Every structure is written in C-alpha cells, then in structure tokens.
Amino acid sequence: MSNPDQIQRILFEQIDVRGVVVGLETSYQEVLARHDYPPVLQRVLGEMLAAVGMLSATLKFEGRLLLQAEGEGQVKMLMAECNRHQDLRAIARYDGELGDDLSFDQLLQNGRIALTIEPEKGQRYQGVVPLENETLAQCLQAYFEQSEQLGTSIQLAADGQRAAGLMLQVMPAEGRGDEDWNRVSMLASTLKDEELLQLDNEALLFRLFHEEECRLYEPQPLRFRCDCSRERSAEALKFMTEEELLEILKEQNGIIDVGCQFCNQTYNFDETDIRALFSEPGYLDEDGRMH
C-alpha cells in the first residue's frame, strides 16, 4: 500500500457519482497496539476505522463522527471515531474467546449499528439500523439505502496490519442515469480484498475505472490520536459527590485511577486533587495537577 494513512476523494467527470478511498497502516497499528484483541476483532476494527474515515470525508461539519455496533453475544460493542482533524481511535468490548472465522453478524448477535454526528455546535444526530447483513460493508450500504435513499457501494478490508476502504455514492443533487450507477457499482464489486489492501490509489482507480473519466483529489492525512486528558477525566469524576470520591480514596490507598479505554492512558487523583476539584476556583496547572 503506497497510500497509507490518508483519505482521497474521487471525482467522476461525466457521471453523477462521487467516491472516496482510504488506506490505514500506522494509525491502525497504533489502535491495535493498545489492546490485545483477537485476530477477528483486529480485522473488524480495521474495517470500522476505514469506514468512519471514509464517512467523515463525505460530511462537512466541525465535530466528530462515531460508528458504533452493539450486540447481545460475546461482542458487546465496537466503536470507531474520526474528528474534523482526521484523528482516529477505536475500541471493542467482548467476553471470552472468539473464533477467527466468525462473520460480523455472528460477532454481534441481535445487533444494531448507529452512526452518530456530534458537532461542536448544534444538535447531535444519530441514525440507527438493525444489523441484518453478514458484513459491515453490507450493513452500511443498507443504512444509506434506508435512511438516506442513496445508492451506495462500500468495500472494506483489513488484515491486522493494514486496512482500506472504497465508497461510491450517487450524487443526490443530480440523480441522472441508473445505467451509469449500475455499471460503476458493478465494477467496484469486483474488487478483491488483497487489491484494496495492496494497490496504490492510482492503480486501484485504473484497475476498476480505466474506461471512466475520474481523478483523485489531494490526499488528507489520517492519524491515531486520543483526545482524552486529565481535565476531561476530572470532569467525569464530578458526576460523583466529593464525599463519595473521598470514601473511594480510603478504599484505594489514597489514589483514584481514571483510565481511558481507547488508549490505556491512566490519570491519577489524590485527596488534594479531589478537594480542589470541588473548591472554587479549582484549576489545572501545567502538569495537569488540580489546585
């Protein structure tokens, strides 16, 4: 893969179709390095990261995009996020051992998928669809067809080292030519996982669409970055009372550890921190200590 950790949008010159292609390598590996996930979850989280990266490129907003899948089986939750700075992170919650050959729908029994937009300003939006297809790509295609009424083709692949995705969509403002869409989406469906993971973007476009007039926009970089902080952890503690937190301190040898589930960073709070948190005015110094 010669286009890792970036998004590129695709312009079709003569037909009313838009596209985006994403490749992940370092960012994907940094997510996996923070947890000891079984191989099947490594692959699924790679697909989740590629998907949320692609979807973020189709939206114009300041905030974050969350893709979440929940189920009633051994896998309780899968979640991937991308914000307007193209920062990625992801997490999985599961119980027990998982077989390597389980499909997406088998991992998340009686599951559902939620796509959430959290703008920095304005109202939060969430769309939810039942998990009724075998793969994540098929589930997302169904989501757009049901909620947005947009013809959508999505290809996703991940192997524990690299992840990639290709998405094509009918442009809603135009809507001409079912024949064009049928042809282009059929070509996209012939893409093999190994081609998606190994071909650079120019070669991938030529492989699929050499008879179409299309070109790639300038790439946008993607990276792993968790936006957790000591300040945000302190704010989370304030959902409890000072008395409750002081009691917990007694039970835990004078220290409360607040860990980030995404990156495994741990923030420590002692009695001075807790009392300062509920005093006026409490503040964080340059080292993140409460005063």
Secondary structure by P-SEA (a helix, b strand, c coil): cccccbbbbbbbccccccbbbbbbcaaaaaaaaaccccaaaaaaaaaaaaaaaaaaaaccccbbbbbbbbbcccccbbbbbbccccccccccccccccccccccccccccbbbbbbbbccccbbbbbbbccccccaaaaaaaaaaaccccbbbbbbbbccccccbbbbbccccccccaaaaaaaaaaaaaccaaaaacccaaaaaaaccccccccccbbbbbbbbbcccaaaaaaaaccccaaaaaaaaaacccbbbbbcccccbbbbbcaaaaaaaaccccccccccccc
